[in-house]
Amino acid sequence: MTRRAAVLAVGLLSACGEGVATLGDDVVPADDALASTEQELISCAARSETGYENGRSFAITVVTVDGKPAERKTANAYALMQQAALRDGVRLSVVSGFRSMSEQRFLYACYVNCSCNDCNLAAQPGSSNHQSGEALDLNTAAPGVLGWLNRNGARFGFYRTVPSEAWHWEFLGPTPGPGPCDGAGGGSTSVLRFENLETGGWYTNGLWMRVQAGPGVRFVTYSSDGFPLGASEHRADGFSARYVFSSIGERAIVAKAYDAERRLLGEALVQVRVTAGEPSRGTLDLESPEDGGWFENGIWLKSRVSGAITRVRYSAGGFPLGESTDAAGRFPVRVTFSSLGWRVITAVGVDARGVEVARRSVVVRVSP
Ligand SMILES: [Zn+2]
């Protein structure tokens, strides 16, 4: 999250005319016609390489997409994005993916000496995000590709991070779902697993829970000792939810994945230690509708809050449903859903500066 925020901040700066031509790279994308002959090919045969981030080396797992090496997680997300683009009639292909140290040294020398690679800007060896595994140069000169990426890239965790390089996209997450190269053997996918928490880990209170969920999963709920912590139907955001525990210590957190008919598809469990974070600045209870209830469409949302919360925002599946500052009326918002069935409604209480204080979710069935 931190890194994503940082990179987005860079993008914002440059959008404001600060002229951040930094971070740069790059290989000019090769001829698109050539690249397209290799597209939609993914080989999950994995090999270990040495990646670099800020000059520090680490082991990285590389597979092959569109004939190019790419870090496995990045490749998985890209493969899902490529399939979605194809359904819209847009053909994506990778022009340059993961780079070894020797490749980056070569490109950097081209840039410094202006002797090869059209003298294109290249990051210092060890600091290119092509070496960390996140960056892919894509065929953005091909018809429709750049527009499609601008509209849809973020849904798959991909962001354009270098303003002067339309082709340079980085996978910053969250993971959009299980990809073709998930699993040790490649190709096997599990229905549900935690993406950002692992058993034995220590996490600051106010922790986010995020999962990778297989196809068919409509919503995910989180609980600890049977107590509901949150829920989400927002796949593009990793079905994420956040909870502030009233006390710190060991917690077993269970995630459950359901289909559109509320049938249980899978469960995942992590045992973590919650450590002291920011003290709670308020609480929120979603008073209406009631969790698990069935409701006719046209629902009043109401919340009971305490502490610093001055405004409540409601959403479902990433779509804003409305917001209210009417504390006396319990922050009422009336919503009519266009998509019925089981829905997860989330209320987020924010303070006067718009900073989130607490959130709650309910899972309800909306009928005509
Ligand atoms: Zn690049």
Residues whose N, C-alpha, C, O or C-beta is under 5 A from the ligand:
A	BS01	ZN	D25 D26 A135 D137 H168
